[in-house]
Amino acid sequence: MKNFNLKMPFSSSIILEEQQYLYFGGTAYLGIPQHSGFLEFYLEGISRFGLNNGTSRNNNIQLGLYNEAECYAAMQFGADAALITSSGYLAAQLTVRFFSGTEGVLYAPQTHPALWSGQKPGTEGSFSQWARQSLEKINTSDQKDWVLVSNSLNNLFPECYDFSFIKEILPGKRVILIVDDSHGIGILDGGRGIFNRIPKTAEVEVIVVASMAKALGLDAGIILGSDKIIRQLKTSNEFLGASPPAAAGLFAFMQAGNIYRQEQEKVLELSAWFASGIEEDWQHVPGFPVFYHPDKKIFEKLLDQKILISSFPYPDPQSQPINRVVLSSWHTKENINQLILAL
């Protein structure tokens, strides 16, 4: 399959080889990279705090904005506390490495590579199968300490995962549940993400990690959890030794609450509009703007009509491509109608 290299930012339409294409790919679910209001906040942030900040969070002189942004994020996403890093990968690796000494680490199938501790876990089967097997393994073992690692959803073959099984973990167990919500935060549950959808139990400590670069449009990562856990993670070498994200982006994030809400409403409306106009052979989840289709020829069919969708081989370069339509709030109903007509 041919790869395309752009010389312009992503948007609802892009120019390739002097031809204009409608674009339905990527992860900018809320259209933030092209949102004029958000860009104004970002430019104001640059004027206040500069382009970047190369000092570590362990420096004796800090920008107070980072602590403010963490408190704000914790409140927005329903957690006791938050830790913000320069990327989602760092947030994930920081968390996984902190708990890597635990013997009982159980990875869900298709867990994102950012959460791997070393080699690919190799877990097979469905999420529900893994949940049942993990529950049985934990409850029947003499071992008390466990770490469960999973995505919050499957963004390739859209499916939101059900974590209610953790309510059945027996008393006396100590379980850390690490969930990657990179594709849910900013979209699911009115933008709050997965954190408050996961049951709260005495046996399970829930930690959510995420890239903020998708729906939220920030080059940053975040960890959500209890005050105790976040304080512990802030003592890690990965946190203390790494430079934080640009303060300008976090400033914009804190100002853009209304923008996020408006764009969330728009993309949900567009998703419902598209879902009402397609056949039942599409796989999708209400409220999540990604639609998978099993037809391997659909990419070329749409390409011939000047429409580009997401298509890449998975899980390895020799695999068949996964074809998906990804909607963003930068699309219009006219764009959606054109896509439906082309299908």
N, C-alpha and C positions, 0 to 999 in steps of 0.2 A: 504494500500500500504506500502511495506517495505521501511524503510529509510536506507540510506547508509552512513556510517561514514568513511571518508578517513583518512589515515595516511601519506598523501603526498600532495603536492600542486596540484591545478587544472591545467590541460593541455589538449592537444588534445586527449590524452589517459590516463587512470587512472587504478590503480590496486585495485580490490575489491575481497576479499576472495581468493587471489592468482590467480585471473583471470584478464586478460587485457581486457578493454573495450574502444571502441571509445566513446568520451564524447562530447555531443552537448548540453550544458546547461550553466547556469551562466550568468554573465554580463561582462566578460572580453573581450569585442568586439574587442579590438585591441591587445589582447595577452600580455599586458604590464607586468603582474605579472611574466611572464616567458621570457621576452625579455632581452637578455644578455647585450645589449647596454644600456638599461634603468637601469638595475641593476648596471652597472658600474657607471653611473651618481649618482645613489642613494648612493652607497658606498662612492663615493667622497664627497657627501653631508654630510654623517655621519662623515667622517674624518674632515670636515670643521666645522660642527655645532653641532656634537654630536647626540645621539640617540633621544632625545626629548627635549622639552622646557616646563616646568611646570609653568612658569610665565604668568600672564594675560597680555592682550594687554594694560592694564592701568598702567603697571609698568613703573617706571621712566627710566629704562634701558632696551632697546629693541634690538632684532636682526633686523637690517635694512632690512634683506631679506624679511620680511613679507610685508612691503610697496612696495618693488621692485616687489614681486610676484603679488601683487594686481594690480599694474600698468601694468605689463606684461599681466596678464589675461584679464584685461579690453580691452587692445589693440587687443589681440588674438580673443576675442569673440565679438568685435564690440560695446562695451559699453563705456560710459563716465567714469565709475568708477566701482570698484569691492571691495567686502569685502570677506575675506576668513576665514572660521571657521574650527573647528576640525572635523566636520561631516556634511553631507547633512541634517540630521535631525535637527541639531542645526541651520543651515542656514534657513531652512523652518520655524521652530518654532519662531526663532528670528523675522523674517519678519511678520508672521501672528500675533504674540502677539503685535507687535508694532502698528498694525492697528486694533486690536481687539475692540477698542472703537467705531468704525464706526458701525452705526445701520444696514445699508444695505449690508450685506455680502452674496454673492451668490456663492455657491459651484457647480462646474461642476460634472457630474456623474463620479464615479470611481476616484475621486481625491485621491491622495496618503495619507495614514494616517498621515504622517509627517506634512501635511498641515492642519490637523484638529485642530480646537480650541475648545477642549472639546469633546463632543460626535460625533459619526459618523453623517455626514450631512444628509445622507439618500436621496440624489437626485436620481431620477429614470430617465430612458429614455436615448436617445442618446445625444451626444455632440451637434449635430446640433439643436436638439429640445431645449436643454438648452440655446443655444446661442440665438435662436429666442425669447424664453420666457424671458430671461434676458434683451434683447434689448427692448422688449415691456414694461417690468416692469420699467426699468430705464427711458425710454422716456415718459411714461405716469404718472410718479409719480412726486409729488411736491418736493420730497427729492432730494438734489443735490449730496450728498456724497455717494459713493458706493465702495465696494471692490469685485472684481471678482477673484475667485481662481480656478485654473485648472492645470492638467498635460499638457505638450506640445504634448504628444502622448499617445496612448494606447499600451503598450508593451506586454500585454497579448493577446489581439486580435488586431494585428497590424493595427494601423490607426493613421495618422498624422492629428492633429486638425487644422481647418481653423479659424483664428482669425480676418478675414476681416470684420466680423460683427461690430467690434468696430468703424469702420469708419462711421457708421450710428447713433452713439450716438449723441444726440442733443447738440448744444452749450449751455454752462452754467452748464453742469454737470461736476462733479469732480470724476473721476473713477481711482481707483488703480487696475491694473491687475497684479496678482501674478501668475506666471507660473512655474511649476516644470519641468525642462528640464534634469532631471537626466539621462534619457536614450537617449537623443538626443545630448547632449553636447559631443563633440569629434567625432561624427558620422555625424549628419545632416549638410548640407551646407558646405561641406569640413571641417568638424570638428568645425565650428563656432557655431553650435547649432541654437536654435530657435530665439535668441534675435533679429536679423536683419530681420527675416521673419515676425515679427509682425508689422502691420502698425503703423506708428507714427501719432498721432493726438493730437490736443491741449487739448482735454477733458480727455485723458487717459495717466496715468503714468505707464509705463511698468516696472515690476521688475521680473527678472528671478532668480530662486533659483535652485540649483542642487547639487547632490552628485558628487564628483570628483572620486569616487571609482569604477566607472564602466568602460567606455571606457578609461578614463584618467589614471586609475590605482593608484589613490592617496587616502589615508585615510584623506579626507578633504571635506569641503563643500564650496560653493561659492554663492554669491549674486551679480547680475549684475544690474546696473541701472544708473540713472542720478547722477551727482556729489551731488546735493542737497539731494537726497534720501539716498545715501550711507553715507553722512556726518551725517544725522539724525540717521540712523541705528547704526552708530558707537558710538552713545551716549547711547545706550540701555544697561541695566544691563547684558543682556545675552552676549553681545559682550565684555564688559569691564571686566566681572567677569570670563570669561572662558579662559582656556589655549588654545593656538593655535595648529594647527597640527605640526607634526615634520617638522623642517626646511629642513631636508635632502630630503624629498619628493618634496617639492616646488622647491628646487634647481634643482633636476632632471627634474621636469616639465619644468623649464625655459630653460634647455639645450636640450630638446628632441623634438624640433619642427620637425626636419627631420624624426625622428623615427615615430612620430604620423602620418605624411603625408604618409610615406611608408606603414604603417600598415592600414591606411584608404583605400588606393588604393587597397591593397591586399584583405581586407575583402569585399569591394564592388565588386571586380572581382569574389570572391568566391560565394557571394550572387547571382550574375547574373548567374553564372554557375549552381548553385543548382536550381534556379528558372526555368532555361531552361530545366531541366530534370525531373520536377515533374508535377503531374496532376493539373487541375484547382481547385480542392477542397481544396487546401491550401490557407490560408489567409495571405497575406504579403504586405509590402509596399516597392517599389523600393528604394534602398539606406539604408534600415534598415535591419540588418541581423537576424531577428527573423521571424519564420514561424509557424503559428498555424494550427493544423489539428483537425477537429471535431470527428474523429474516436477515441472512448474511448479505443480501444484495441491496438492502435498503439504502446503504450509504451511497453507492454508485447511482442508484435511481434518483436520489435527491440531488446529488452532485450535478447530474446532467441538467437539473432544473435550477441551477445556481443557488443551492441550499447546502450548507455544510453542517453536519452533525458530528457529535463525538463518536469516534470509531478507532479502537486500538486493540491489539491482541492481548489476551489475559488468560491465564496467569503468567505466561512467558512469551517471548517473541515469536515462538513457533505456534502459538495457539490461534484459534479462530478469533477474529475481531469481535468485540462487544460494541454493538451499535445502540446509542442512546440519544434521545433528544433532551437537552438541558434548557430549561426556560429561565429567563431573568426578568426582573422588573423593567429592564430597558427595552423589552419587546413591547409591541402594541398588538391589539386584537387583529389589526390588518396583517401583521406578520404571522400571527397564529393561523388566520384564515388561509393565507397563502401556503403555509406548511400543510395544513389539512387537505387543501385542494391538490397539492403535489403528491400526497400520499395515495 
